[in-house]
Amino acid sequence: MPKLKTKSGAKKRFKLTATGKIKAGVAGKRHRLISHNGKYIRQNRGTKVMGESDSKIIRTYIPYGLS
């Protein structure tokens, strides 16, 4: 069998945690923040762990994990 290619976009956007979950940056933090309230901005700081249904799709993009 040939080797599977990793999607370049996924390499840049996702990280794996030690337990194997997928971590990603939160959307909606780049511009137009004046229209969002403070709670929204605070809660979207940093990264979030992806949900199980999203993780299943992302795992197909990184077949051999991330190094």
CHARMM-style PDB file with segment names, atoms N, HN, CA, C and O in Angstrom:
ATOM      1  N   MET     1       0.833  -1.199   0.000  1.00  0.00      PROA
ATOM      2  CA  MET     1       0.000   0.000   0.000  1.00  0.00      PROA
ATOM      3  C   MET     1       0.872   1.256   0.000  1.00  0.00      PROA
ATOM      4  O   MET     1       1.892   1.310   0.688  1.00  0.00      PROA
ATOM      5  N   PRO     2       0.471   2.255  -0.767  1.00  0.00      PROA
ATOM      6  CA  PRO     2       1.230   3.512  -0.724  1.00  0.00      PROA
ATOM      7  C   PRO     2       0.955   4.263   0.586  1.00  0.00      PROA
ATOM      8  O   PRO     2      -0.061   4.058   1.249  1.00  0.00      PROA
ATOM      9  N   LYS     3       1.885   5.120   0.919  1.00  0.00      PROA
ATOM     10  HN  LYS     3       2.710   5.286   0.380  1.00  0.00      PROA
ATOM     11  CA  LYS     3       1.698   5.932   2.115  1.00  0.00      PROA
ATOM     12  C   LYS     3       0.617   6.971   1.858  1.00  0.00      PROA
ATOM     13  O   LYS     3       0.447   7.440   0.733  1.00  0.00      PROA
ATOM     14  N   LEU     4      -0.120   7.329   2.922  1.00  0.00      PROA
ATOM     15  HN  LEU     4       0.019   6.948   3.836  1.00  0.00      PROA
ATOM     16  CA  LEU     4      -1.152   8.355   2.813  1.00  0.00      PROA
ATOM     17  C   LEU     4      -0.541   9.721   3.079  1.00  0.00      PROA
ATOM     18  O   LEU     4       0.356   9.859   3.911  1.00  0.00      PROA
ATOM     19  N   LYS     5      -1.026  10.719   2.374  1.00  0.00      PROA
ATOM     20  HN  LYS     5      -1.755  10.606   1.698  1.00  0.00      PROA
ATOM     21  CA  LYS     5      -0.513  12.069   2.574  1.00  0.00      PROA
ATOM     22  C   LYS     5      -1.287  12.763   3.700  1.00  0.00      PROA
ATOM     23  O   LYS     5      -2.491  12.570   3.867  1.00  0.00      PROA
ATOM     24  N   THR     6      -0.555  13.571   4.461  1.00  0.00      PROA
ATOM     25  HN  THR     6       0.424  13.727   4.325  1.00  0.00      PROA
ATOM     26  CA  THR     6      -1.160  14.405   5.485  1.00  0.00      PROA
ATOM     27  C   THR     6      -1.592  15.714   4.844  1.00  0.00      PROA
ATOM     28  O   THR     6      -0.861  16.281   4.032  1.00  0.00      PROA
ATOM     29  N   LYS     7      -2.776  16.197   5.204  1.00  0.00      PROA
ATOM     30  HN  LYS     7      -3.370  15.736   5.864  1.00  0.00      PROA
ATOM     31  CA  LYS     7      -3.238  17.489   4.678  1.00  0.00      PROA
ATOM     32  C   LYS     7      -2.420  18.609   5.314  1.00  0.00      PROA
ATOM     33  O   LYS     7      -2.316  18.690   6.538  1.00  0.00      PROA
ATOM     34  N   SER     8      -1.839  19.473   4.478  1.00  0.00      PROA
ATOM     35  HN  SER     8      -1.923  19.408   3.483  1.00  0.00      PROA
ATOM     36  CA  SER     8      -0.974  20.537   4.968  1.00  0.00      PROA
ATOM     37  C   SER     8      -1.704  21.511   5.874  1.00  0.00      PROA
ATOM     38  O   SER     8      -1.140  21.997   6.855  1.00  0.00      PROA
ATOM     39  N   GLY     9      -2.959  21.799   5.548  1.00  0.00      PROA
ATOM     40  HN  GLY     9      -3.417  21.405   4.751  1.00  0.00      PROA
ATOM     41  CA  GLY     9      -3.736  22.717   6.383  1.00  0.00      PROA
ATOM     42  C   GLY     9      -3.954  22.164   7.779  1.00  0.00      PROA
ATOM     43  O   GLY     9      -3.939  22.917   8.754  1.00  0.00      PROA
ATOM     44  N   ALA    10      -4.154  20.876   7.886  1.00  0.00      PROA
ATOM     45  HN  ALA    10      -4.166  20.264   7.095  1.00  0.00      PROA
ATOM     46  CA  ALA    10      -4.376  20.237   9.188  1.00  0.00      PROA
ATOM     47  C   ALA    10      -3.100  20.250  10.024  1.00  0.00      PROA
ATOM     48  O   ALA    10      -3.156  20.399  11.245  1.00  0.00      PROA
ATOM     49  N   LYS    11      -1.956  20.095   9.373  1.00  0.00      PROA
ATOM     50  HN  LYS    11      -1.910  19.974   8.381  1.00  0.00      PROA
ATOM     51  CA  LYS    11      -0.678  20.144  10.091  1.00  0.00      PROA
ATOM     52  C   LYS    11      -0.516  21.468  10.816  1.00  0.00      PROA
ATOM     53  O   LYS    11      -0.017  21.524  11.940  1.00  0.00      PROA
ATOM     54  N   LYS    12      -0.951  22.542  10.144  1.00  0.00      PROA
ATOM     55  HN  LYS    12      -1.356  22.496   9.231  1.00  0.00      PROA
ATOM     56  CA  LYS    12      -0.755  23.886  10.685  1.00  0.00      PROA
ATOM     57  C   LYS    12      -1.795  24.258  11.731  1.00  0.00      PROA
ATOM     58  O   LYS    12      -1.523  25.091  12.596  1.00  0.00      PROA
ATOM     59  N   ARG    13      -2.966  23.665  11.672  1.00  0.00      PROA
ATOM     60  HN  ARG    13      -3.186  22.988  10.970  1.00  0.00      PROA
ATOM     61  CA  ARG    13      -4.075  24.139  12.495  1.00  0.00      PROA
ATOM     62  C   ARG    13      -4.370  23.319  13.740  1.00  0.00      PROA
ATOM     63  O   ARG    13      -5.014  23.819  14.662  1.00  0.00      PROA
ATOM     64  N   PHE    14      -3.917  22.073  13.791  1.00  0.00      PROA
ATOM     65  HN  PHE    14      -3.394  21.667  13.042  1.00  0.00      PROA
ATOM     66  CA  PHE    14      -4.287  21.204  14.903  1.00  0.00      PROA
ATOM     67  C   PHE    14      -3.065  20.650  15.621  1.00  0.00      PROA
ATOM     68  O   PHE    14      -1.999  20.482  15.030  1.00  0.00      PROA
ATOM     69  N   LYS    15      -3.244  20.366  16.918  1.00  0.00      PROA
ATOM     70  HN  LYS    15      -4.110  20.502  17.399  1.00  0.00      PROA
ATOM     71  CA  LYS    15      -2.223  19.700  17.721  1.00  0.00      PROA
ATOM     72  C   LYS    15      -2.887  18.539  18.433  1.00  0.00      PROA
ATOM     73  O   LYS    15      -4.092  18.560  18.683  1.00  0.00      PROA
ATOM     74  N   LEU    16      -2.099  17.523  18.759  1.00  0.00      PROA
ATOM     75  HN  LEU    16      -1.120  17.505  18.555  1.00  0.00      PROA
ATOM     76  CA  LEU    16      -2.614  16.394  19.527  1.00  0.00      PROA
ATOM     77  C   LEU    16      -2.217  16.555  20.988  1.00  0.00      PROA
ATOM     78  O   LEU    16      -1.088  16.942  21.292  1.00  0.00      PROA
ATOM     79  N   THR    17      -3.147  16.258  21.889  1.00  0.00      PROA
ATOM     80  HN  THR    17      -4.063  15.944  21.642  1.00  0.00      PROA
ATOM     81  CA  THR    17      -2.826  16.275  23.313  1.00  0.00      PROA
ATOM     82  C   THR    17      -2.159  14.954  23.670  1.00  0.00      PROA
ATOM     83  O   THR    17      -2.088  14.048  22.840  1.00  0.00      PROA
ATOM     84  N   ALA    18      -1.675  14.842  24.889  1.00  0.00      PROA
ATOM     85  HN  ALA    18      -1.733  15.578  25.563  1.00  0.00      PROA
ATOM     86  CA  ALA    18      -1.000  13.623  25.331  1.00  0.00      PROA
ATOM     87  C   ALA    18      -1.949  12.427  25.350  1.00  0.00      PROA
ATOM     88  O   ALA    18      -1.513  11.290  25.166  1.00  0.00      PROA
ATOM     89  N   THR    19      -3.238  12.672  25.569  1.00  0.00      PROA
ATOM     90  HN  THR    19      -3.592  13.595  25.718  1.00  0.00      PROA
ATOM     91  CA  THR    19      -4.213  11.580  25.600  1.00  0.00      PROA
ATOM     92  C   THR    19      -4.776  11.272  24.220  1.00  0.00      PROA
ATOM     93  O   THR    19      -5.607  10.376  24.074  1.00  0.00      PROA
ATOM     94  N   GLY    20      -4.321  12.022  23.189  1.00  0.00      PROA
ATOM     95  HN  GLY    20      -3.645  12.750  23.308  1.00  0.00      PROA
ATOM     96  CA  GLY    20      -4.745  11.735  21.827  1.00  0.00      PROA
ATOM     97  C   GLY    20      -5.915  12.559  21.327  1.00  0.00      PROA
ATOM     98  O   GLY    20      -6.399  12.342  20.216  1.00  0.00      PROA
ATOM     99  N   LYS    21      -6.379  13.515  22.145  1.00  0.00      PROA
ATOM    100  HN  LYS    21      -5.985  13.692  23.047  1.00  0.00      PROA
ATOM    101  CA  LYS    21      -7.464  14.385  21.688  1.00  0.00      PROA
ATOM    102  C   LYS    21      -6.884  15.455  20.771  1.00  0.00      PROA
ATOM    103  O   LYS    21      -5.673  15.673  20.752  1.00  0.00      PROA
ATOM    104  N   ILE    22      -7.741  16.114  20.017  1.00  0.00      PROA
ATOM    105  HN  ILE    22      -8.725  15.937  20.032  1.00  0.00      PROA
ATOM    106  CA  ILE    22      -7.289  17.128  19.058  1.00  0.00      PROA
ATOM    107  C   ILE    22      -7.633  18.513  19.572  1.00  0.00      PROA
ATOM    108  O   ILE    22      -8.765  18.798  19.964  1.00  0.00      PROA
ATOM    109  N   LYS    23      -6.608  19.370  19.556  1.00  0.00      PROA
ATOM    110  HN  LYS    23      -5.689  19.139  19.237  1.00  0.00      PROA
ATOM    111  CA  LYS    23      -6.716  20.731  20.059  1.00  0.00      PROA
ATOM    112  C   LYS    23      -6.656  21.698  18.887  1.00  0.00      PROA
ATOM    113  O   LYS    23      -5.886  21.487  17.951  1.00  0.00      PROA
ATOM    114  N   ALA    24      -7.464  22.766  18.928  1.00  0.00      PROA
ATOM    115  HN  ALA    24      -8.090  22.937  19.689  1.00  0.00      PROA
ATOM    116  CA  ALA    24      -7.466  23.735  17.833  1.00  0.00      PROA
ATOM    117  C   ALA    24      -7.735  25.123  18.374  1.00  0.00      PROA
ATOM    118  O   ALA    24      -8.286  25.285  19.463  1.00  0.00      PROA
ATOM    119  N   GLY    25      -7.341  26.118  17.605  1.00  0.00      PROA
ATOM    120  HN  GLY    25      -6.893  25.987  16.721  1.00  0.00      PROA
ATOM    121  CA  GLY    25      -7.631  27.495  17.955  1.00  0.00      PROA
ATOM    122  C   GLY    25      -9.113  27.779  17.798  1.00  0.00      PROA
ATOM    123  O   GLY    25      -9.803  27.108  17.031  1.00  0.00      PROA
ATOM    124  N   VAL    26      -9.595  28.761  18.514  1.00  0.00      PROA
ATOM    125  HN  VAL    26      -9.034  29.306  19.136  1.00  0.00      PROA
ATOM    126  CA  VAL    26     -11.018  29.080  18.495  1.00  0.00      PROA
ATOM    127  C   VAL    26     -11.310  30.094  17.387  1.00  0.00      PROA
ATOM    128  O   VAL    26     -10.524  31.014  17.161  1.00  0.00      PROA
ATOM    129  N   ALA    27     -12.425  29.927  16.709  1.00  0.00      PROA
ATOM    130  HN  ALA    27     -13.063  29.179  16.892  1.00  0.00      PROA
ATOM    131  CA  ALA    27     -12.823  30.840  15.637  1.00  0.00      PROA
ATOM    132  C   ALA    27     -13.401  32.123  16.224  1.00  0.00      PROA
ATOM    133  O   ALA    27     -13.853  32.153  17.369  1.00  0.00      PROA
ATOM    134  N   GLY    28     -13.376  33.178  15.418  1.00  0.00      PROA
ATOM    135  HN  GLY    28     -13.009  33.153  14.489  1.00  0.00      PROA
ATOM    136  CA  GLY    28     -14.024  34.427  15.799  1.00  0.00      PROA
ATOM    137  C   GLY    28     -13.194  35.335  16.667  1.00  0.00      PROA
ATOM    138  O   GLY    28     -13.752  36.078  17.475  1.00  0.00      PROA
ATOM    139  N   LYS    29     -11.866  35.307  16.533  1.00  0.00      PROA
ATOM    140  HN  LYS    29     -11.412  34.704  15.877  1.00  0.00      PROA
ATOM    141  CA  LYS    29     -11.011  36.138  17.383  1.00  0.00      PROA
ATOM    142  C   LYS    29     -10.173  37.128  16.593  1.00  0.00      PROA
ATOM    143  O   LYS    29      -9.307  37.787  17.168  1.00  0.00      PROA
ATOM    144  N   ARG    30     -10.407  37.252  15.287  1.00  0.00      PROA
ATOM    145  HN  ARG    30     -11.111  36.717  14.820  1.00  0.00      PROA
ATOM    146  CA  ARG    30      -9.499  38.035  14.452  1.00  0.00      PROA
ATOM    147  C   ARG    30      -9.907  39.485  14.293  1.00  0.00      PROA
ATOM    148  O   ARG    30      -9.074  40.374  14.468  1.00  0.00      PROA
ATOM    149  N   HSD    31     -11.143  39.750  13.971  1.00  0.00      PROA
ATOM    150  HN  HSD    31     -11.820  39.028  13.829  1.00  0.00      PROA
ATOM    151  CA  HSD    31     -11.583  41.127  13.726  1.00  0.00      PROA
ATOM    152  C   HSD    31     -13.044  41.255  14.124  1.00  0.00      PROA
ATOM    153  O   HSD    31     -13.695  40.259  14.437  1.00  0.00      PROA
ATOM    154  N   ARG    32     -13.566  42.493  14.113  1.00  0.00      PROA
ATOM    155  HN  ARG    32     -13.037  43.303  13.858  1.00  0.00      PROA
ATOM    156  CA  ARG    32     -14.941  42.804  14.535  1.00  0.00      PROA
ATOM    157  C   ARG    32     -15.213  42.386  15.969  1.00  0.00      PROA
ATOM    158  O   ARG    32     -16.317  41.943  16.288  1.00  0.00      PROA
ATOM    159  N   LEU    33     -14.224  42.522  16.830  1.00  0.00      PROA
ATOM    160  HN  LEU    33     -13.327  42.882  16.570  1.00  0.00      PROA
ATOM    161  CA  LEU    33     -14.404  42.114  18.227  1.00  0.00      PROA
ATOM    162  C   LEU    33     -15.190  43.148  19.026  1.00  0.00      PROA
ATOM    163  O   LEU    33     -15.688  42.843  20.110  1.00  0.00      PROA
ATOM    164  N   ILE    34     -15.306  44.358  18.507  1.00  0.00      PROA
ATOM    165  HN  ILE    34     -14.902  44.606  17.627  1.00  0.00      PROA
ATOM    166  CA  ILE    34     -16.041  45.392  19.236  1.00  0.00      PROA
ATOM    167  C   ILE    34     -17.520  45.031  19.342  1.00  0.00      PROA
ATOM    168  O   ILE    34     -18.200  45.469  20.269  1.00  0.00      PROA
ATOM    169  N   SER    35     -18.018  44.239  18.401  1.00  0.00      PROA
ATOM    170  HN  SER    35     -17.466  43.883  17.648  1.00  0.00      PROA
ATOM    171  CA  SER    35     -19.424  43.850  18.438  1.00  0.00      PROA
ATOM    172  C   SER    35     -19.677  42.654  19.359  1.00  0.00      PROA
ATOM    173  O   SER    35     -20.831  42.299  19.601  1.00  0.00      PROA
ATOM    174  N   HSD    36     -18.613  42.030  19.875  1.00  0.00      PROA
ATOM    175  HN  HSD    36     -17.676  42.318  19.678  1.00  0.00      PROA
ATOM    176  CA  HSD    36     -18.771  40.919  20.822  1.00  0.00      PROA
ATOM    177  C   HSD    36     -18.594  41.437  22.238  1.00  0.00      PROA
ATOM    178  O   HSD    36     -17.845  42.386  22.471  1.00  0.00      PROA
ATOM    179  N   ASN    37     -19.282  40.814  23.178  1.00  0.00      PROA
ATOM    180  HN  ASN    37     -19.890  40.043  22.989  1.00  0.00      PROA
ATOM    181  CA  ASN    37     -19.134  41.256  24.564  1.00  0.00      PROA
ATOM    182  C   ASN    37     -17.880  40.647  25.197  1.00  0.00      PROA
ATOM    183  O   ASN    37     -17.252  39.757  24.624  1.00  0.00      PROA
ATOM    184  N   GLY    38     -17.531  41.133  26.370  1.00  0.00      PROA
ATOM    185  HN  GLY    38     -18.041  41.856  26.836  1.00  0.00      PROA
ATOM    186  CA  GLY    38     -16.304  40.716  27.044  1.00  0.00      PROA
ATOM    187  C   GLY    38     -16.273  39.248  27.375  1.00  0.00      PROA
ATOM    188  O   GLY    38     -15.218  38.618  27.294  1.00  0.00      PROA
ATOM    189  N   LYS    39     -17.408  38.687  27.748  1.00  0.00      PROA
ATOM    190  HN  LYS    39     -18.265  39.199  27.814  1.00  0.00      PROA
ATOM    191  CA  LYS    39     -17.475  37.263  28.099  1.00  0.00      PROA
ATOM    192  C   LYS    39     -17.107  36.390  26.902  1.00  0.00      PROA
ATOM    193  O   LYS    39     -16.383  35.405  27.041  1.00  0.00      PROA
ATOM    194  N   TYR    40     -17.613  36.762  25.723  1.00  0.00      PROA
ATOM    195  HN  TYR    40     -18.201  37.563  25.610  1.00  0.00      PROA
ATOM    196  CA  TYR    40     -17.316  36.017  24.497  1.00  0.00      PROA
ATOM    197  C   TYR    40     -15.815  36.027  24.209  1.00  0.00      PROA
ATOM    198  O   TYR    40     -15.233  34.994  23.881  1.00  0.00      PROA
ATOM    199  N   ILE    41     -15.201  37.191  24.333  1.00  0.00      PROA
ATOM    200  HN  ILE    41     -15.674  38.030  24.600  1.00  0.00      PROA
ATOM    201  CA  ILE    41     -13.773  37.338  24.036  1.00  0.00      PROA
ATOM    202  C   ILE    41     -12.933  36.553  25.046  1.00  0.00      PROA
ATOM    203  O   ILE    41     -11.971  35.887  24.665  1.00  0.00      PROA
ATOM    204  N   ARG    42     -13.291  36.628  26.322  1.00  0.00      PROA
ATOM    205  HN  ARG    42     -14.073  37.169  26.631  1.00  0.00      PROA
ATOM    206  CA  ARG    42     -12.558  35.896  27.370  1.00  0.00      PROA
ATOM    207  C   ARG    42     -12.654  34.391  27.171  1.00  0.00      PROA
ATOM    208  O   ARG    42     -11.654  33.680  27.273  1.00  0.00      PROA
ATOM    209  N   GLN    43     -13.857  33.907  26.888  1.00  0.00      PROA
ATOM    210  HN  GLN    43     -14.669  34.485  26.805  1.00  0.00      PROA
ATOM    211  CA  GLN    43     -14.054  32.463  26.779  1.00  0.00      PROA
ATOM    212  C   GLN    43     -13.394  31.869  25.538  1.00  0.00      PROA
ATOM    213  O   GLN    43     -13.116  30.671  25.490  1.00  0.00      PROA
ATOM    214  N   ASN    44     -13.143  32.709  24.534  1.00  0.00      PROA
ATOM    215  HN  ASN    44     -13.369  33.683  24.572  1.00  0.00      PROA
ATOM    216  CA  ASN    44     -12.518  32.211  23.310  1.00  0.00      PROA
ATOM    217  C   ASN    44     -11.013  32.439  23.267  1.00  0.00      PROA
ATOM    218  O   ASN    44     -10.401  32.338  22.203  1.00  0.00      PROA
ATOM    219  N   ARG    45     -10.414  32.744  24.410  1.00  0.00      PROA
ATOM    220  HN  ARG    45     -10.912  32.826  25.274  1.00  0.00      PROA
ATOM    221  CA  ARG    45      -8.970  32.877  24.477  1.00  0.00      PROA
ATOM    222  C   ARG    45      -8.319  31.502  24.397  1.00  0.00      PROA
ATOM    223  O   ARG    45      -8.903  30.516  24.847  1.00  0.00      PROA
ATOM    224  N   GLY    46      -7.126  31.424  23.835  1.00  0.00      PROA
ATOM    225  HN  GLY    46      -6.652  32.225  23.469  1.00  0.00      PROA
ATOM    226  CA  GLY    46      -6.396  30.162  23.833  1.00  0.00      PROA
ATOM    227  C   GLY    46      -6.961  29.157  22.848  1.00  0.00      PROA
ATOM    228  O   GLY    46      -7.392  29.521  21.754  1.00  0.00      PROA
ATOM    229  N   THR    47      -6.958  27.889  23.241  1.00  0.00      PROA
ATOM    230  HN  THR    47      -6.607  27.593  24.129  1.00  0.00      PROA
ATOM    231  CA  THR    47      -7.394  26.811  22.353  1.00  0.00      PROA
ATOM    232  C   THR    47      -8.501  25.998  23.024  1.00  0.00      PROA
ATOM    233  O   THR    47      -8.724  26.091  24.231  1.00  0.00      PROA
ATOM    234  N   LYS    48      -9.181  25.204  22.210  1.00  0.00      PROA
ATOM    235  HN  LYS    48      -9.000  25.129  21.229  1.00  0.00      PROA
ATOM    236  CA  LYS    48     -10.235  24.323  22.724  1.00  0.00      PROA
ATOM    237  C   LYS    48      -9.984  22.906  22.223  1.00  0.00      PROA
ATOM    238  O   LYS    48      -9.338  22.710  21.194  1.00  0.00      PROA
ATOM    239  N   VAL    49     -10.491  21.930  22.946  1.00  0.00      PROA
ATOM    240  HN  VAL    49     -11.016  22.089  23.782  1.00  0.00      PROA
ATOM    241  CA  VAL    49     -10.423  20.532  22.510  1.00  0.00      PROA
ATOM    242  C   VAL    49     -11.618  20.289  21.600  1.00  0.00      PROA
ATOM    243  O   VAL    49     -12.747  20.643  21.942  1.00  0.00      PROA
ATOM    244  N   MET    50     -11.375  19.691  20.452  1.00  0.00      PROA
ATOM    245  HN  MET    50     -10.458  19.403  20.174  1.00  0.00      PROA
ATOM    246  CA  MET    50     -12.433  19.466  19.464  1.00  0.00      PROA
ATOM    247  C   MET    50     -13.386  18.382  19.952  1.00  0.00      PROA
ATOM    248  O   MET    50     -13.011  17.509  20.734  1.00  0.00      PROA
ATOM    249  N   GLY    51     -14.619  18.457  19.477  1.00  0.00      PROA
ATOM    250  HN  GLY    51     -14.923  19.166  18.841  1.00  0.00      PROA
ATOM    251  CA  GLY    51     -15.623  17.457  19.806  1.00  0.00      PROA
ATOM    252  C   GLY    51     -15.327  16.134  19.109  1.00  0.00      PROA
ATOM    253  O   GLY    51     -14.500  16.077  18.198  1.00  0.00      PROA
ATOM    254  N   GLU    52     -15.991  15.095  19.531  1.00  0.00      PROA
ATOM    255  HN  GLU    52     -16.662  15.143  20.271  1.00  0.00      PROA
ATOM    256  CA  GLU    52     -15.704  13.750  19.016  1.00  0.00      PROA
ATOM    257  C   GLU    52     -16.044  13.616  17.536  1.00  0.00      PROA
ATOM    258  O   GLU    52     -15.303  12.979  16.787  1.00  0.00      PROA
ATOM    259  N   SER    53     -17.153  14.209  17.108  1.00  0.00      PROA
ATOM    260  HN  SER    53     -17.754  14.727  17.717  1.00  0.00      PROA
ATOM    261  CA  SER    53     -17.541  14.086  15.701  1.00  0.00      PROA
ATOM    262  C   SER    53     -16.574  14.833  14.794  1.00  0.00      PROA
ATOM    263  O   SER    53     -16.260  14.358  13.702  1.00  0.00      PROA
ATOM    264  N   ASP    54     -16.094  16.009  15.236  1.00  0.00      PROA
ATOM    265  HN  ASP    54     -16.349  16.394  16.122  1.00  0.00      PROA
ATOM    266  CA  ASP    54     -15.104  16.751  14.454  1.00  0.00      PROA
ATOM    267  C   ASP    54     -13.762  16.031  14.457  1.00  0.00      PROA
ATOM    268  O   ASP    54     -13.073  15.984  13.438  1.00  0.00      PROA
ATOM    269  N   SER    55     -13.397  15.473  15.602  1.00  0.00      PROA
ATOM    270  HN  SER    55     -13.957  15.511  16.429  1.00  0.00      PROA
ATOM    271  CA  SER    55     -12.107  14.778  15.729  1.00  0.00      PROA
ATOM    272  C   SER    55     -12.010  13.602  14.767  1.00  0.00      PROA
ATOM    273  O   SER    55     -10.940  13.324  14.225  1.00  0.00      PROA
ATOM    274  N   LYS    56     -13.116  12.920  14.560  1.00  0.00      PROA
ATOM    275  HN  LYS    56     -13.984  13.146  15.001  1.00  0.00      PROA
ATOM    276  CA  LYS    56     -13.140  11.769  13.662  1.00  0.00      PROA
ATOM    277  C   LYS    56     -12.752  12.183  12.241  1.00  0.00      PROA
ATOM    278  O   LYS    56     -12.005  11.477  11.564  1.00  0.00      PROA
ATOM    279  N   ILE    57     -13.263  13.330  11.797  1.00  0.00      PROA
ATOM    280  HN  ILE    57     -13.870  13.904  12.347  1.00  0.00      PROA
ATOM    281  CA  ILE    57     -12.958  13.838  10.457  1.00  0.00      PROA
ATOM    282  C   ILE    57     -11.503  14.293  10.380  1.00  0.00      PROA
ATOM    283  O   ILE    57     -10.807  14.014   9.403  1.00  0.00      PROA
ATOM    284  N   ILE    58     -11.052  14.991  11.413  1.00  0.00      PROA
ATOM    285  HN  ILE    58     -11.617  15.217  12.206  1.00  0.00      PROA
ATOM    286  CA  ILE    58      -9.691  15.537  11.415  1.00  0.00      PROA
ATOM    287  C   ILE    58      -8.659  14.416  11.423  1.00  0.00      PROA
ATOM    288  O   ILE    58      -7.593  14.553  10.822  1.00  0.00      PROA
ATOM    289  N   ARG    59      -8.957  13.324  12.089  1.00  0.00      PROA
ATOM    290  HN  ARG    59      -9.822  13.212  12.577  1.00  0.00      PROA
ATOM    291  CA  ARG    59      -8.014  12.189  12.137  1.00  0.00      PROA
ATOM    292  C   ARG    59      -7.745  11.604  10.740  1.00  0.00      PROA
ATOM    293  O   ARG    59      -6.676  11.046  10.493  1.00  0.00      PROA
ATOM    294  N   THR    60      -8.707  11.736   9.842  1.00  0.00      PROA
ATOM    295  HN  THR    60      -9.576  12.189  10.042  1.00  0.00      PROA
ATOM    296  CA  THR    60      -8.476  11.251   8.486  1.00  0.00      PROA
ATOM    297  C   THR    60      -7.500  12.158   7.743  1.00  0.00      PROA
ATOM    298  O   THR    60      -6.847  11.724   6.794  1.00  0.00      PROA
ATOM    299  N   TYR    61      -7.398  13.425   8.173  1.00  0.00      PROA
ATOM    300  HN  TYR    61      -7.929  13.778   8.944  1.00  0.00      PROA
ATOM    301  CA  TYR    61      -6.468  14.369   7.540  1.00  0.00      PROA
ATOM    302  C   TYR    61      -5.030  14.149   8.021  1.00  0.00      PROA
ATOM    303  O   TYR    61      -4.080  14.484   7.313  1.00  0.00      PROA
ATOM    304  N   ILE    62      -4.873  13.589   9.216  1.00  0.00      PROA
ATOM    305  HN  ILE    62      -5.644  13.317   9.790  1.00  0.00      PROA
ATOM    306  CA  ILE    62      -3.532  13.347   9.770  1.00  0.00      PROA
ATOM    307  C   ILE    62      -3.414  11.861  10.104  1.00  0.00      PROA
ATOM    308  O   ILE    62      -3.465  11.486  11.276  1.00  0.00      PROA
ATOM    309  N   PRO    63      -3.258  11.020   9.096  1.00  0.00      PROA
ATOM    310  CA  PRO    63      -3.323   9.573   9.302  1.00  0.00      PROA
ATOM    311  C   PRO    63      -2.233   9.015  10.220  1.00  0.00      PROA
ATOM    312  O   PRO    63      -2.443   7.983  10.858  1.00  0.00      PROA
ATOM    313  N   TYR    64      -1.083   9.671  10.298  1.00  0.00      PROA
ATOM    314  HN  TYR    64      -0.913  10.509   9.780  1.00  0.00      PROA
ATOM    315  CA  TYR    64       0.011   9.157  11.124  1.00  0.00      PROA
ATOM    316  C   TYR    64       0.263  10.013  12.336  1.00  0.00      PROA
ATOM    317  O   TYR    64       1.320   9.906  12.957  1.00  0.00      PROA
ATOM    318  N   GLY    65      -0.683  10.862  12.691  1.00  0.00      PROA
ATOM    319  HN  GLY    65      -1.542  10.949  12.186  1.00  0.00      PROA
ATOM    320  CA  GLY    65      -0.513  11.754  13.835  1.00  0.00      PROA
ATOM    321  C   GLY    65       0.375  12.930  13.471  1.00  0.00      PROA
ATOM    322  O   GLY    65       0.817  13.064  12.330  1.00  0.00      PROA
ATOM    323  N   LEU    66       0.628  13.771  14.447  1.00  0.00      PROA
ATOM    324  HN  LEU    66       0.269  13.663  15.374  1.00  0.00      PROA
ATOM    325  CA  LEU    66       1.488  14.934  14.242  1.00  0.00      PROA
ATOM    326  C   LEU    66       2.763  14.747  15.039  1.00  0.00      PROA
ATOM    327  O   LEU    66       2.727  14.280  16.177  1.00  0.00      PROA
ATOM    328  N   SER    67       3.891  15.111  14.445  1.00  0.00      PROA
ATOM    329  HN  SER    67       3.920  15.491  13.521  1.00  0.00      PROA
ATOM    330  CA  SER    67       5.154  14.937  15.166  1.00  0.00      PROA
ATOM    331  C   SER    67       5.619  16.241  15.766  1.00  0.00      PROA
ATOM    332  OT1 SER    67       6.667  16.285  16.410  1.00  0.00      PROA
TER     333      SER     67
END
